[in-house]
Amino acid sequence: MSTTNTAPLASTASNVTLNQGAAFATLALSPSTLANLERLGYHQMTPIQAASLPPALAGRDLIAQAQTGSGKTAAFALAALVRLNPRRFAVQTLVLCPTRELADQVAVEVRRLARAEENIKVVTLCGGVALRGQRASLEHGAHVVVGTPGRIMDHLARGYLNLEALNTLVLDEADRMLDMGFFEDMATVIKQCPKDRQTLLFSATYPEGIGKLAAQFMRDPLQITVQAPPAERLIEERHYEVTRDNRLDTVARLLNHFRPVSTLAFCNTRQQCKDLVGALQGQGFSALALYGELEQRERDQVLAQFANRSCSVLVATDVASRGLDISQLEAVINVDITPDPEVHVHRIGRTGRAGESGLALSLASLHEMGFVGRIEQYQHRESVWHPLSSLTPSGKGPLQPPMVTLQILGGRKEKIRPGDVLGALTADAGYAREQIGKINVTEFTTFVAVQRDIALEAMHKLNAGKIKGKGVKVRLL
Ligand code: AMP
């Protein structure tokens, strides 16, 4: 399925042999880390982990080509954690990410991997949040900082963040940081890191700027390319011809016909997003919109509900969906055809990840046929058209998501951890582990998904009970 090779980028690149599907136990990791990986269900290394962990643990700088969903976070986090001294209260690992969503996801994964060791503190530093709280978190001691280049630069400039003890620098999704114009910011941050650090760069593509970063800031980097299985085979694309009048209604018909648990619906404009969400909600669907002007708090809430499977459809613009990483996405719907073929490929690539098959459904009206043609040329394949009459309602009524989100007013600031919430629902309230879904602790609030049939009762039980010895306020979202 995968091979490694060297692309003609860095003259310093060397070849590696791939230890595909190997057990983590073949690596020099502590018994507690290995036990934690087993508990997490990581029984074998993913291809990118098998290729990058041995040289990363040996201290090499790496340029690794990896997509979201490949297990790249664990690939760099395990290498960084091995070198981290929990008793030294200083930042030893810095991960630069293009977006806040990615930074949050990376922080979650690092915390999960770090829980095998002593108290390791992971702090996220991104824009859109007051500097003051972040400064306080840093003052309380942080071992790992994950953040976006601009905000990290701010903290460095103000002297809140000190990188003297840093030994691992990670540039995650480096191509996207370059796309977003972060080269100078990244350079400013990197120049403040100790020279004898290890640098691990992860990128899905190799634009020119990557070579520039490598030449300026990396030491003899090893280049790793793991070829992903061809995405096309796992994604089934279907096209439907619509008119301006029946476009939104066709989305509802697709949902009732295919009944995907999670669907990401792309629109070209914010107004189209709003109209579609209104139309879907009006028909009893659980749909939420994600667009640029949402406040960070609202955005967190929308993303939590979609990722924990308590919202069936997320309607988004391309810009708003950047950095979104939802692992189980049964369907993508192109409500409008994008004029940019690359964007189309990116959109449909959101489904059918990690060996799962996915459905990509596109709606096109006559005036969009030119865009469809461009996409066909770009993908070297013809569209397969299906008649609207093939969409038959399932007779089961509007699609309902399997889970419902409960919001607990209180989060990291109140020292709430996922285990506390799980304990309150299983040990105290008597539910089975399987009835509880994702638990998402943010700074001030916690989202927990529970099965639809127990949602109301679970909310009452949590409201009557205690978390961390204190009463809490809980509501249904
Ligand atoms: P990433 O590419 O880092 O976003 O990871 C994608 C998903 O794969 C995350 O949900 C990880 O928890 C999961 N994952 C990472 N490594 C492994 C592994 N070796 N086995 C199973 N799952 C993994």
Boltz pocket constraint, residues with backbone or C-beta under 6 A from the ligand:
constraints:
  - pocket:
      binder: B
      contacts: [[A, 40], [A, 41], [A, 42], [A, 43], [A, 44], [A, 45], [A, 46], [A, 49], [A, 67], [A, 68], [A, 69], [A, 70], [A, 71], [A, 72], [A, 73], [A, 74], [A, 109], [A, 325], [A, 327]]
      max_distance: 6.0
